[in-house]
Amino acid sequence: MSQKADETGMMKAILAKGDAPLEWCDVPKPVPKAKEVLIKVAAAGLNRADILQRKGMYPPPEGASDIMGLEVSGYVEAVGSDVENWRVGQQVCALLPAGGYAEYAIAHQGSVMPIPDGVSLHEAALLPEAVMTVWANVFDMAVLHPGETLFVQGGASGIGTTAIQMATALGAKVYVTAGSDEKCKACIELGAEGAFNYKTTDFEEELKAVGGADVVLDMVGGDYLPKHINASKFGARILHIAVQGGLKAEVNLLKVMMKRLTITGSTLRGRNDLDKMHLADMAVKEVWPWVASGQLRPVVDSSFAMKDAEKAHERLTSGLHVGKIVLTL
Ligand SMILES: NC(=O)c1ccc[n+]([C@@H]2O[C@H](COP(=O)([O-])OP(=O)(O)OC[C@H]3O[C@@H](n4cnc5c(N)ncnc54)[C@H](OP(=O)(O)O)[C@@H]3O)[C@@H](O)[C@H]2O)c1
């Protein structure tokens, strides 16, 4: 391993400790294994999964750190003996299984990406989780085509704001839901063709009125599935990425057969390193040009010093945010 000289062997980080307030505490600095990269963190993105992890509902995969945080940007500090593509000092961003709320974070070499042109180092921390989730589902699994219609639940979320821009850049039409008229307006400003306030309108009827969806990206589940089936076009693909509204749904199988629907879903965190490497490759080849051309920008709701992560979590839990929240060092 080539390693710069630091060398207290300790660093500051934030561990997931249930509902206890988040503390900026001393922990051992990680050392990269053969295929890993050690990143000196400049910024970390917040995700809904971080809130779920604190509640014990989304544990890190086996062997992953107890330090919170799924995505970072920063500088390569050291590389493992088998790492060929990354050099000490390069600016990078990365998807992590855990470990991002820290001064130093470990990433598998295949989950590390260069900072795209057009964004700052801090903004780049907000790209990996959302871009790779949207690519995995909407582009890889559902194969959204230009001219098709994508319907996104939670259009003002980190995932939603990214999906609107990526699908629009592809040449698809996007409709979304959001929980307030202000959030609906923000989604339209980002490129959505229409936005339905799910608290005051019936999104199923609204979506039917505009012709239905070819692809649905759903983070709610529960009794939304029958509505999505009703408002889907023939051959539609319905993707589940979260179950905020319930784990179970009743499905009319005859409608699934008659419309020849695909109903599926996925999680990003549980994917293996090879899968994540594929998604990182697609991000760099297909999505970074959209960032460089200004068609995709992370929507930064707010920024907090990393030691104030508790306040950042309060902002995310309040549901008032549009886009993503960033922690900086
Ligand atoms: N499976 C995966 O691989 C994967 C990866 C990343 C994220 N996710 C999931 O994707 C979701 C978004 O993640 P994020 O980090 O971007 O979180 P976030 O910004 O906190 O977004 C949560 C969103 O859910 C929306 N929502 C909640 N209840 C709703 C309802 N009944 N109807 C319609 N929308 C509703 C909220 O809408 P309003 O605020 O407008 O009310 C908000 O936009 C989370 O549930 C997260 O767990 C899954």
PDBQT file of the ligand as one rigid body, heavy atoms in Angstrom, charges set to zero:
ROOT
HETATM    1  N1  LIG A 401     -33.746   0.697  -3.258  1.00  0.00    +0.000 N 
HETATM    2  C1  LIG A 401     -32.709   1.489  -3.422  1.00  0.00    +0.000 C 
HETATM    3  O1  LIG A 401     -31.689   1.104  -4.007  1.00  0.00    +0.000 OA
HETATM    4  C2  LIG A 401     -32.754   2.898  -2.902  1.00  0.00    +0.000 A 
HETATM    5  C3  LIG A 401     -31.623   3.726  -3.041  1.00  0.00    +0.000 A 
HETATM    6  C4  LIG A 401     -31.721   5.049  -2.580  1.00  0.00    +0.000 A 
HETATM    7  C5  LIG A 401     -32.907   5.500  -2.006  1.00  0.00    +0.000 A 
HETATM    8  N2  LIG A 401     -33.947   4.647  -1.861  1.00  0.00    +0.000 N 
HETATM    9  C6  LIG A 401     -35.221   5.105  -1.260  1.00  0.00    +0.000 C 
HETATM   10  O2  LIG A 401     -35.734   6.104  -2.109  1.00  0.00    +0.000 OA
HETATM   11  C7  LIG A 401     -36.426   7.068  -1.329  1.00  0.00    +0.000 C 
HETATM   12  C8  LIG A 401     -35.863   8.438  -1.603  1.00  0.00    +0.000 C 
HETATM   13  O3  LIG A 401     -34.596   8.531  -1.022  1.00  0.00    +0.000 OA
HETATM   14  P1  LIG A 401     -33.977   9.948  -0.657  1.00  0.00    +0.000 P 
HETATM   15  O4  LIG A 401     -32.733   9.720   0.082  1.00  0.00    +0.000 OA
HETATM   16  O5  LIG A 401     -33.985  10.780  -1.883  1.00  0.00    +0.000 OA
HETATM   17  O6  LIG A 401     -35.059  10.435   0.410  1.00  0.00    +0.000 OA
HETATM   18  P2  LIG A 401     -35.911  11.735   0.672  1.00  0.00    +0.000 P 
HETATM   19  O7  LIG A 401     -35.273  12.908  -0.013  1.00  0.00    +0.000 OA
HETATM   20  O8  LIG A 401     -36.137  11.826   2.108  1.00  0.00    +0.000 OA
HETATM   21  O9  LIG A 401     -37.295  11.437  -0.040  1.00  0.00    +0.000 OA
HETATM   22  C9  LIG A 401     -38.386  10.736   0.463  1.00  0.00    +0.000 C 
HETATM   23  C10 LIG A 401     -39.528  11.055  -0.487  1.00  0.00    +0.000 C 
HETATM   24  O10 LIG A 401     -40.647  10.208  -0.263  1.00  0.00    +0.000 OA
HETATM   25  C11 LIG A 401     -41.788  10.965  -0.609  1.00  0.00    +0.000 C 
HETATM   26  N3  LIG A 401     -42.999  10.379  -0.028  1.00  0.00    +0.000 N 
HETATM   27  C12 LIG A 401     -43.191   9.989   1.261  1.00  0.00    +0.000 A 
HETATM   28  N4  LIG A 401     -44.454   9.521   1.409  1.00  0.00    +0.000 NA
HETATM   29  C13 LIG A 401     -45.050   9.634   0.197  1.00  0.00    +0.000 A 
HETATM   30  C14 LIG A 401     -46.361   9.325  -0.280  1.00  0.00    +0.000 A 
HETATM   31  N5  LIG A 401     -47.303   8.797   0.511  1.00  0.00    +0.000 N 
HETATM   32  N6  LIG A 401     -46.626   9.560  -1.591  1.00  0.00    +0.000 NA
HETATM   33  C15 LIG A 401     -45.693  10.087  -2.419  1.00  0.00    +0.000 A 
HETATM   34  N7  LIG A 401     -44.429  10.397  -2.013  1.00  0.00    +0.000 NA
HETATM   35  C16 LIG A 401     -44.128  10.182  -0.718  1.00  0.00    +0.000 A 
HETATM   36  C17 LIG A 401     -41.505  12.332  -0.041  1.00  0.00    +0.000 C 
HETATM   37  O11 LIG A 401     -42.341  13.281  -0.672  1.00  0.00    +0.000 OA
HETATM   38  P3  LIG A 401     -42.656  14.752  -0.057  1.00  0.00    +0.000 P 
HETATM   39  O12 LIG A 401     -41.447  15.185   0.739  1.00  0.00    +0.000 OA
HETATM   40  O13 LIG A 401     -42.890  15.586  -1.252  1.00  0.00    +0.000 OA
HETATM   41  O14 LIG A 401     -43.877  14.610   0.814  1.00  0.00    +0.000 OA
HETATM   42  C18 LIG A 401     -40.033  12.497  -0.402  1.00  0.00    +0.000 C 
HETATM   43  O15 LIG A 401     -39.897  13.093  -1.672  1.00  0.00    +0.000 OA
HETATM   44  C19 LIG A 401     -36.287   6.654   0.136  1.00  0.00    +0.000 C 
HETATM   45  O16 LIG A 401     -37.448   5.968   0.515  1.00  0.00    +0.000 OA
HETATM   46  C20 LIG A 401     -35.076   5.753   0.097  1.00  0.00    +0.000 C 
HETATM   47  O17 LIG A 401     -35.102   4.812   1.156  1.00  0.00    +0.000 OA
HETATM   48  C21 LIG A 401     -33.889   3.366  -2.294  1.00  0.00    +0.000 A 
ENDROOT
TORSDOF 0
